[in-house]
Amino acid sequence: MLLRLSLTARLTVFYALVSAAVVVGMATLVALATAQHFVEIDRDYLQDKIGLVQKIVSESPTSDQLSSRLDELLVSHHGLFIALRQGDRVVHGTKGLEFPSGLAPEGSTPTDWTLGDQTLRGLSARIDPPPTSTELGTGGAPMQLLIALDTGHHVHFMQVLSQTLALYSLGGILASGLLGWWAARGGLSPLRTMKERAMTVTAQKLDQRMPVESVPVEFADLADSLNTMLARLQADFARLQEFSSDLAHELRTPINNLLTQTQVSLTQKRDAKDYRDILASNAEEFQRLARMVSDMLFLAKTEHGIELPNREAISLHQEALDLFDFYDAVADEKRIRLEIIGEAQVMGDRLMVRRAIGNLLSNALRHSPADAEVVVAVEETPVEATLCITNSGSPIAPEVLPRLFDRFFRVDKSRSHPESDGTGLGLSITQAIMTAHGGSVSVTSTQGKTTFCLSFRSTPET
């Protein structure tokens, strides 16, 4: 039931319960201390009267004189009762008052009992008879004094005190509950502000942020975390919008080509050779679409994390040499010289690493001018192993470098298709492959030289 209450209600209930425990405990302590104080006062009072009776007995030679003086004592001390016995004989006693057996002795806690509407508290004591009295001192037998005090005024006071403490406790609990509700509601008001601010966040309005400076320290971390989350969502949503736009643009070109060629071929009869040429051209566009879909599926898998299919020792030098053989025709056509230096061993999936190197090598050959040189430098340190591919060409602006690994991003927006019929996903795939291997890819461009580097951990995760 408590779990369904609001946080304000829970704090109010807990605060009221704690306050009730403190207030009721304090009231109980006051009542018990007051009652104990009355007991101590009454015990001292009874002991004082026992001493007075002892003095009266010692100064009274006859029973008549003793009874007379004890009557005077009772008259002057309202609410005091005495029974003085010597053996089975009652020397003096209050008529109609019965003392209980086993009355507490002098010096101990008095005995309490009720008699009708009266509440009494009493003690018993031994009284030595006067040695000069032949009537009271016969046989030297000691006398027993039973003395009691009417505590009705104490009971009345305790009843009034208990009622006062109960009313005070009830009022204190109610006041504490109201103050607890007010404090909880005021203390949680920043949460309501953050809720109202969060309700304004929509897909078209992701620039809203939680107030950090105007909230208590306890909520500042939460507000800052929410702001970080909103910033990530805004950035991801912006990238998604851009990606959707780029994807539509990339798909539109091959689809338009296919549609145009098909419509043109249907406008008139053609011979078999023309149809074969049209079908061959369509097949190239289909291959481009298939390659683009395959690359998109690969990138979608990497966003959710992928396990390497096969993990083995890979020579970066040998993989680059094998790719040189594959790209020799492209390099010879542009009279580009390929060179490799260094050696390093890494652990990973051979096909994925080869694809990452191939993407960078293809990119370098595509953007290198004729009669240039592409250098692959491999290096291994105790911390990491790197493979860097450097090519000559037009420098890339520094503000553009971080976006080179975005999907479909091209430095020259007017070029819808590069010469190699790339899909614009090569660098994004390279980055995804390096992330899967626990590494990274970086790029620098200065003084007409552009360098892409693959960095692998020397001690890969197992």
Contacts in CASP RR format, 6 or more apart in sequence:
PFRMAT RR
TARGET T0000
AUTHOR 0000-0000-0000
METHOD contacts of the structure
MODEL  1
MLLRLSLTARLTVFYALVSAAVVVGMATLVALATAQHFVEIDRDYLQDKI
GLVQKIVSESPTSDQLSSRLDELLVSHHGLFIALRQGDRVVHGTKGLEFP
SGLAPEGSTPTDWTLGDQTLRGLSARIDPPPTSTELGTGGAPMQLLIALD
TGHHVHFMQVLSQTLALYSLGGILASGLLGWWAARGGLSPLRTMKERAMT
VTAQKLDQRMPVESVPVEFADLADSLNTMLARLQADFARLQEFSSDLAHE
LRTPINNLLTQTQVSLTQKRDAKDYRDILASNAEEFQRLARMVSDMLFLA
KTEHGIELPNREAISLHQEALDLFDFYDAVADEKRIRLEIIGEAQVMGDR
LMVRRAIGNLLSNALRHSPADAEVVVAVEETPVEATLCITNSGSPIAPEV
LPRLFDRFFRVDKSRSHPESDGTGLGLSITQAIMTAHGGSVSVTSTQGKT
TFCLSFRSTPET
2 10 0 8 1.000
2 13 0 8 1.000
5 13 0 8 1.000
7 184 0 8 1.000
7 188 0 8 1.000
7 191 0 8 1.000
8 181 0 8 1.000
8 184 0 8 1.000
8 185 0 8 1.000
8 188 0 8 1.000
11 180 0 8 1.000
11 183 0 8 1.000
11 184 0 8 1.000
11 188 0 8 1.000
12 177 0 8 1.000
12 180 0 8 1.000
12 181 0 8 1.000
12 184 0 8 1.000
15 176 0 8 1.000
15 177 0 8 1.000
15 179 0 8 1.000
15 180 0 8 1.000
15 183 0 8 1.000
15 184 0 8 1.000
16 173 0 8 1.000
16 176 0 8 1.000
16 177 0 8 1.000
16 180 0 8 1.000
19 172 0 8 1.000
19 173 0 8 1.000
19 176 0 8 1.000
19 177 0 8 1.000
20 169 0 8 1.000
20 173 0 8 1.000
20 176 0 8 1.000
23 168 0 8 1.000
23 169 0 8 1.000
23 172 0 8 1.000
23 173 0 8 1.000
23 176 0 8 1.000
24 169 0 8 1.000
27 165 0 8 1.000
27 166 0 8 1.000
27 168 0 8 1.000
27 169 0 8 1.000
30 161 0 8 1.000
30 165 0 8 1.000
31 158 0 8 1.000
31 161 0 8 1.000
31 162 0 8 1.000
31 165 0 8 1.000
34 158 0 8 1.000
34 161 0 8 1.000
35 158 0 8 1.000
38 151 0 8 1.000
38 154 0 8 1.000
38 157 0 8 1.000
38 158 0 8 1.000
39 109 0 8 1.000
39 110 0 8 1.000
39 121 0 8 1.000
42 110 0 8 1.000
42 121 0 8 1.000
42 122 0 8 1.000
42 149 0 8 1.000
42 151 0 8 1.000
42 154 0 8 1.000
43 107 0 8 1.000
43 109 0 8 1.000
43 110 0 8 1.000
43 123 0 8 1.000
45 149 0 8 1.000
46 110 0 8 1.000
46 121 0 8 1.000
46 122 0 8 1.000
46 123 0 8 1.000
46 147 0 8 1.000
46 148 0 8 1.000
46 149 0 8 1.000
47 106 0 8 1.000
47 107 0 8 1.000
47 123 0 8 1.000
49 73 0 8 1.000
49 77 0 8 1.000
49 80 0 8 1.000
49 147 0 8 1.000
50 106 0 8 1.000
50 123 0 8 1.000
50 125 0 8 1.000
50 145 0 8 1.000
50 147 0 8 1.000
52 73 0 8 1.000
53 70 0 8 1.000
53 73 0 8 1.000
53 82 0 8 1.000
53 84 0 8 1.000
53 125 0 8 1.000
53 127 0 8 1.000
53 145 0 8 1.000
53 147 0 8 1.000
54 125 0 8 1.000
54 127 0 8 1.000
54 128 0 8 1.000
54 145 0 8 1.000
56 66 0 8 1.000
56 69 0 8 1.000
56 70 0 8 1.000
56 73 0 8 1.000
57 66 0 8 1.000
57 84 0 8 1.000
57 127 0 8 1.000
57 128 0 8 1.000
57 129 0 8 1.000
57 130 0 8 1.000
57 136 0 8 1.000
57 143 0 8 1.000
58 128 0 8 1.000
58 130 0 8 1.000
59 69 0 8 1.000
59 130 0 8 1.000
60 66 0 8 1.000
60 69 0 8 1.000
60 130 0 8 1.000
60 133 0 8 1.000
60 136 0 8 1.000
61 130 0 8 1.000
61 132 0 8 1.000
61 133 0 8 1.000
61 135 0 8 1.000
61 136 0 8 1.000
62 133 0 8 1.000
62 135 0 8 1.000
62 136 0 8 1.000
63 91 0 8 1.000
63 135 0 8 1.000
63 136 0 8 1.000
66 84 0 8 1.000
66 91 0 8 1.000
66 92 0 8 1.000
66 136 0 8 1.000
67 91 0 8 1.000
67 92 0 8 1.000
70 82 0 8 1.000
70 84 0 8 1.000
70 92 0 8 1.000
73 80 0 8 1.000
73 82 0 8 1.000
74 80 0 8 1.000
74 81 0 8 1.000
74 82 0 8 1.000
74 94 0 8 1.000
79 149 0 8 1.000
79 150 0 8 1.000
80 147 0 8 1.000
80 148 0 8 1.000
80 149 0 8 1.000
80 150 0 8 1.000
81 94 0 8 1.000
81 97 0 8 1.000
81 120 0 8 1.000
81 147 0 8 1.000
81 148 0 8 1.000
81 149 0 8 1.000
81 150 0 8 1.000
82 92 0 8 1.000
82 93 0 8 1.000
82 94 0 8 1.000
82 145 0 8 1.000
82 146 0 8 1.000
82 147 0 8 1.000
82 148 0 8 1.000
83 90 0 8 1.000
83 92 0 8 1.000
83 93 0 8 1.000
83 94 0 8 1.000
83 97 0 8 1.000
83 99 0 8 1.000
83 145 0 8 1.000
83 146 0 8 1.000
83 147 0 8 1.000
84 90 0 8 1.000
84 91 0 8 1.000
84 92 0 8 1.000
84 93 0 8 1.000
84 127 0 8 1.000
84 143 0 8 1.000
84 144 0 8 1.000
84 145 0 8 1.000
84 146 0 8 1.000
85 91 0 8 1.000
85 143 0 8 1.000
85 144 0 8 1.000
85 146 0 8 1.000
86 129 0 8 1.000
86 136 0 8 1.000
86 141 0 8 1.000
86 142 0 8 1.000
86 143 0 8 1.000
86 144 0 8 1.000
87 141 0 8 1.000
87 143 0 8 1.000
87 144 0 8 1.000
91 136 0 8 1.000
91 143 0 8 1.000
97 115 0 8 1.000
97 148 0 8 1.000
98 115 0 8 1.000
99 122 0 8 1.000
99 124 0 8 1.000
99 146 0 8 1.000
99 148 0 8 1.000
100 111 0 8 1.000
100 113 0 8 1.000
102 111 0 8 1.000
102 124 0 8 1.000
103 111 0 8 1.000
103 122 0 8 1.000
103 123 0 8 1.000
103 124 0 8 1.000
103 146 0 8 1.000
104 110 0 8 1.000
104 111 0 8 1.000
104 122 0 8 1.000
104 123 0 8 1.000
104 124 0 8 1.000
105 123 0 8 1.000
105 124 0 8 1.000
105 125 0 8 1.000
106 123 0 8 1.000
106 124 0 8 1.000
106 125 0 8 1.000
106 126 0 8 1.000
107 123 0 8 1.000
108 123 0 8 1.000
110 121 0 8 1.000
110 122 0 8 1.000
110 123 0 8 1.000
111 121 0 8 1.000
111 122 0 8 1.000
111 123 0 8 1.000
112 119 0 8 1.000
112 120 0 8 1.000
112 121 0 8 1.000
112 122 0 8 1.000
112 151 0 8 1.000
113 119 0 8 1.000
113 120 0 8 1.000
114 120 0 8 1.000
118 150 0 8 1.000
118 152 0 8 1.000
119 150 0 8 1.000
119 151 0 8 1.000
119 152 0 8 1.000
119 154 0 8 1.000
119 155 0 8 1.000
120 148 0 8 1.000
120 149 0 8 1.000
120 150 0 8 1.000
120 151 0 8 1.000
121 148 0 8 1.000
121 149 0 8 1.000
121 151 0 8 1.000
122 146 0 8 1.000
122 147 0 8 1.000
122 148 0 8 1.000
122 149 0 8 1.000
123 147 0 8 1.000
124 144 0 8 1.000
124 145 0 8 1.000
124 146 0 8 1.000
124 147 0 8 1.000
125 144 0 8 1.000
125 145 0 8 1.000
125 147 0 8 1.000
126 142 0 8 1.000
126 143 0 8 1.000
126 144 0 8 1.000
126 145 0 8 1.000
127 142 0 8 1.000
127 143 0 8 1.000
127 144 0 8 1.000
127 145 0 8 1.000
128 142 0 8 1.000
128 143 0 8 1.000
129 136 0 8 1.000
129 137 0 8 1.000
129 140 0 8 1.000
129 141 0 8 1.000
129 142 0 8 1.000
129 143 0 8 1.000
130 136 0 8 1.000
130 137 0 8 1.000
131 137 0 8 1.000
136 143 0 8 1.000
187 216 0 8 1.000
190 211 0 8 1.000
190 214 0 8 1.000
190 215 0 8 1.000
190 216 0 8 1.000
190 219 0 8 1.000
190 223 0 8 1.000
191 219 0 8 1.000
193 211 0 8 1.000
193 214 0 8 1.000
193 215 0 8 1.000
194 210 0 8 1.000
194 211 0 8 1.000
194 215 0 8 1.000
194 219 0 8 1.000
194 222 0 8 1.000
194 223 0 8 1.000
194 226 0 8 1.000
197 208 0 8 1.000
197 209 0 8 1.000
197 210 0 8 1.000
197 211 0 8 1.000
198 208 0 8 1.000
198 210 0 8 1.000
198 226 0 8 1.000
200 208 0 8 1.000
201 208 0 8 1.000
201 230 0 8 1.000
203 237 0 8 1.000
206 230 0 8 1.000
206 233 0 8 1.000
206 234 0 8 1.000
206 237 0 8 1.000
207 234 0 8 1.000
208 230 0 8 1.000
209 227 0 8 1.000
209 230 0 8 1.000
210 222 0 8 1.000
210 223 0 8 1.000
210 224 0 8 1.000
210 226 0 8 1.000
210 227 0 8 1.000
210 230 0 8 1.000
211 223 0 8 1.000
212 220 0 8 1.000
212 223 0 8 1.000
212 224 0 8 1.000
212 227 0 8 1.000
215 223 0 8 1.000
239 406 0 8 1.000
242 406 0 8 1.000
243 406 0 8 1.000
243 407 0 8 1.000
243 408 0 8 1.000
246 407 0 8 1.000
246 408 0 8 1.000
246 409 0 8 1.000
247 296 0 8 1.000
247 407 0 8 1.000
247 408 0 8 1.000
249 408 0 8 1.000
249 416 0 8 1.000
250 292 0 8 1.000
250 408 0 8 1.000
250 423 0 8 1.000
250 424 0 8 1.000
251 289 0 8 1.000
251 292 0 8 1.000
253 416 0 8 1.000
253 417 0 8 1.000
254 285 0 8 1.000
254 286 0 8 1.000
254 288 0 8 1.000
254 289 0 8 1.000
255 289 0 8 1.000
257 281 0 8 1.000
257 285 0 8 1.000
258 282 0 8 1.000
258 285 0 8 1.000
258 286 0 8 1.000
261 278 0 8 1.000
261 281 0 8 1.000
261 282 0 8 1.000
262 278 0 8 1.000
262 282 0 8 1.000
265 274 0 8 1.000
265 275 0 8 1.000
265 278 0 8 1.000
270 278 0 8 1.000
284 421 0 8 1.000
288 421 0 8 1.000
288 422 0 8 1.000
288 423 0 8 1.000
291 422 0 8 1.000
291 423 0 8 1.000
292 423 0 8 1.000
292 425 0 8 1.000
295 423 0 8 1.000
295 425 0 8 1.000
295 426 0 8 1.000
295 429 0 8 1.000
296 425 0 8 1.000
298 429 0 8 1.000
298 432 0 8 1.000
299 407 0 8 1.000
299 425 0 8 1.000
299 428 0 8 1.000
299 429 0 8 1.000
299 432 0 8 1.000
302 432 0 8 1.000
302 433 0 8 1.000
302 435 0 8 1.000
302 436 0 8 1.000
305 436 0 8 1.000
306 436 0 8 1.000
308 348 0 8 1.000
308 349 0 8 1.000
308 352 0 8 1.000
308 436 0 8 1.000
308 437 0 8 1.000
309 349 0 8 1.000
309 351 0 8 1.000
309 352 0 8 1.000
310 348 0 8 1.000
310 349 0 8 1.000
310 350 0 8 1.000
310 351 0 8 1.000
311 347 0 8 1.000
311 348 0 8 1.000
311 349 0 8 1.000
311 460 0 8 1.000
312 347 0 8 1.000
312 348 0 8 1.000
312 349 0 8 1.000
312 350 0 8 1.000
313 345 0 8 1.000
313 346 0 8 1.000
313 347 0 8 1.000
314 345 0 8 1.000
314 346 0 8 1.000
314 347 0 8 1.000
314 348 0 8 1.000
314 350 0 8 1.000
314 353 0 8 1.000
315 343 0 8 1.000
315 344 0 8 1.000
315 345 0 8 1.000
316 343 0 8 1.000
316 344 0 8 1.000
316 345 0 8 1.000
316 346 0 8 1.000
316 353 0 8 1.000
316 357 0 8 1.000
316 378 0 8 1.000
316 385 0 8 1.000
316 387 0 8 1.000
317 340 0 8 1.000
317 342 0 8 1.000
317 343 0 8 1.000
317 344 0 8 1.000
317 378 0 8 1.000
319 350 0 8 1.000
319 353 0 8 1.000
319 354 0 8 1.000
319 357 0 8 1.000
320 340 0 8 1.000
320 357 0 8 1.000
320 361 0 8 1.000
320 376 0 8 1.000
320 378 0 8 1.000
320 387 0 8 1.000
321 340 0 8 1.000
322 354 0 8 1.000
323 354 0 8 1.000
323 357 0 8 1.000
323 358 0 8 1.000
323 361 0 8 1.000
324 331 0 8 1.000
324 338 0 8 1.000
324 340 0 8 1.000
327 338 0 8 1.000
327 358 0 8 1.000
327 361 0 8 1.000
327 362 0 8 1.000
327 365 0 8 1.000
328 338 0 8 1.000
330 336 0 8 1.000
330 362 0 8 1.000
330 365 0 8 1.000
331 337 0 8 1.000
331 338 0 8 1.000
331 365 0 8 1.000
331 374 0 8 1.000
334 365 0 8 1.000
334 368 0 8 1.000
334 369 0 8 1.000
334 370 0 8 1.000
334 371 0 8 1.000
334 372 0 8 1.000
335 370 0 8 1.000
335 371 0 8 1.000
336 365 0 8 1.000
336 368 0 8 1.000
336 370 0 8 1.000
336 371 0 8 1.000
336 372 0 8 1.000
336 373 0 8 1.000
336 374 0 8 1.000
337 372 0 8 1.000
337 373 0 8 1.000
337 374 0 8 1.000
338 373 0 8 1.000
338 374 0 8 1.000
338 376 0 8 1.000
339 373 0 8 1.000
339 374 0 8 1.000
339 375 0 8 1.000
339 376 0 8 1.000
340 375 0 8 1.000
340 376 0 8 1.000
340 377 0 8 1.000
340 378 0 8 1.000
341 375 0 8 1.000
341 376 0 8 1.000
341 377 0 8 1.000
341 378 0 8 1.000
342 377 0 8 1.000
342 378 0 8 1.000
342 379 0 8 1.000
343 378 0 8 1.000
343 380 0 8 1.000
344 378 0 8 1.000
344 379 0 8 1.000
344 380 0 8 1.000
344 385 0 8 1.000
344 386 0 8 1.000
344 387 0 8 1.000
344 456 0 8 1.000
345 380 0 8 1.000
345 385 0 8 1.000
346 353 0 8 1.000
346 385 0 8 1.000
346 437 0 8 1.000
346 456 0 8 1.000
346 458 0 8 1.000
346 460 0 8 1.000
347 460 0 8 1.000
348 437 0 8 1.000
348 460 0 8 1.000
349 436 0 8 1.000
349 437 0 8 1.000
352 433 0 8 1.000
352 436 0 8 1.000
352 437 0 8 1.000
353 433 0 8 1.000
353 437 0 8 1.000
355 429 0 8 1.000
355 430 0 8 1.000
355 433 0 8 1.000
356 429 0 8 1.000
356 430 0 8 1.000
356 433 0 8 1.000
356 434 0 8 1.000
356 441 0 8 1.000
356 454 0 8 1.000
357 387 0 8 1.000
357 389 0 8 1.000
357 454 0 8 1.000
359 426 0 8 1.000
359 427 0 8 1.000
359 429 0 8 1.000
359 430 0 8 1.000
360 389 0 8 1.000
360 430 0 8 1.000
360 452 0 8 1.000
360 454 0 8 1.000
361 374 0 8 1.000
361 376 0 8 1.000
361 389 0 8 1.000
362 420 0 8 1.000
363 426 0 8 1.000
363 427 0 8 1.000
363 452 0 8 1.000
364 374 0 8 1.000
364 389 0 8 1.000
364 390 0 8 1.000
364 391 0 8 1.000
364 450 0 8 1.000
364 452 0 8 1.000
365 374 0 8 1.000
365 391 0 8 1.000
366 418 0 8 1.000
366 419 0 8 1.000
366 420 0 8 1.000
367 391 0 8 1.000
367 393 0 8 1.000
367 394 0 8 1.000
367 450 0 8 1.000
368 374 0 8 1.000
368 391 0 8 1.000
368 392 0 8 1.000
368 393 0 8 1.000
369 392 0 8 1.000
369 393 0 8 1.000
372 391 0 8 1.000
372 392 0 8 1.000
372 393 0 8 1.000
373 391 0 8 1.000
373 392 0 8 1.000
374 389 0 8 1.000
374 390 0 8 1.000
374 391 0 8 1.000
375 389 0 8 1.000
375 390 0 8 1.000
375 391 0 8 1.000
376 387 0 8 1.000
376 388 0 8 1.000
376 389 0 8 1.000
377 386 0 8 1.000
377 387 0 8 1.000
377 388 0 8 1.000
377 389 0 8 1.000
377 390 0 8 1.000
378 385 0 8 1.000
378 386 0 8 1.000
378 387 0 8 1.000
378 388 0 8 1.000
379 385 0 8 1.000
379 386 0 8 1.000
379 388 0 8 1.000
380 386 0 8 1.000
380 458 0 8 1.000
381 458 0 8 1.000
382 458 0 8 1.000
383 457 0 8 1.000
383 458 0 8 1.000
384 455 0 8 1.000
384 456 0 8 1.000
384 457 0 8 1.000
384 458 0 8 1.000
385 455 0 8 1.000
385 456 0 8 1.000
385 457 0 8 1.000
385 458 0 8 1.000
386 453 0 8 1.000
386 454 0 8 1.000
386 455 0 8 1.000
386 456 0 8 1.000
387 453 0 8 1.000
387 454 0 8 1.000
387 456 0 8 1.000
388 451 0 8 1.000
388 452 0 8 1.000
388 453 0 8 1.000
388 454 0 8 1.000
389 451 0 8 1.000
389 452 0 8 1.000
389 453 0 8 1.000
390 449 0 8 1.000
390 450 0 8 1.000
390 451 0 8 1.000
391 449 0 8 1.000
391 450 0 8 1.000
392 448 0 8 1.000
392 449 0 8 1.000
392 450 0 8 1.000
393 448 0 8 1.000
393 449 0 8 1.000
393 450 0 8 1.000
394 448 0 8 1.000
395 445 0 8 1.000
395 446 0 8 1.000
395 447 0 8 1.000
395 448 0 8 1.000
395 450 0 8 1.000
396 404 0 8 1.000
396 411 0 8 1.000
396 443 0 8 1.000
396 445 0 8 1.000
396 450 0 8 1.000
398 445 0 8 1.000
400 411 0 8 1.000
401 443 0 8 1.000
401 444 0 8 1.000
401 445 0 8 1.000
403 409 0 8 1.000
404 411 0 8 1.000
404 427 0 8 1.000
404 443 0 8 1.000
405 427 0 8 1.000
405 428 0 8 1.000
405 430 0 8 1.000
405 431 0 8 1.000
405 441 0 8 1.000
406 428 0 8 1.000
407 424 0 8 1.000
407 425 0 8 1.000
407 428 0 8 1.000
408 423 0 8 1.000
408 424 0 8 1.000
408 425 0 8 1.000
409 424 0 8 1.000
409 427 0 8 1.000
410 418 0 8 1.000
410 424 0 8 1.000
418 424 0 8 1.000
427 441 0 8 1.000
430 441 0 8 1.000
430 454 0 8 1.000
431 441 0 8 1.000
434 440 0 8 1.000
434 441 0 8 1.000
434 454 0 8 1.000
434 455 0 8 1.000
434 456 0 8 1.000
437 456 0 8 1.000
437 457 0 8 1.000
437 460 0 8 1.000
438 456 0 8 1.000
438 457 0 8 1.000
438 460 0 8 1.000
438 461 0 8 1.000
439 454 0 8 1.000
439 455 0 8 1.000
439 456 0 8 1.000
439 457 0 8 1.000
440 454 0 8 1.000
440 455 0 8 1.000
441 452 0 8 1.000
441 453 0 8 1.000
441 454 0 8 1.000
441 455 0 8 1.000
442 452 0 8 1.000
442 453 0 8 1.000
442 455 0 8 1.000
443 450 0 8 1.000
443 451 0 8 1.000
443 452 0 8 1.000
443 453 0 8 1.000
444 450 0 8 1.000
444 451 0 8 1.000
444 453 0 8 1.000
445 451 0 8 1.000
END
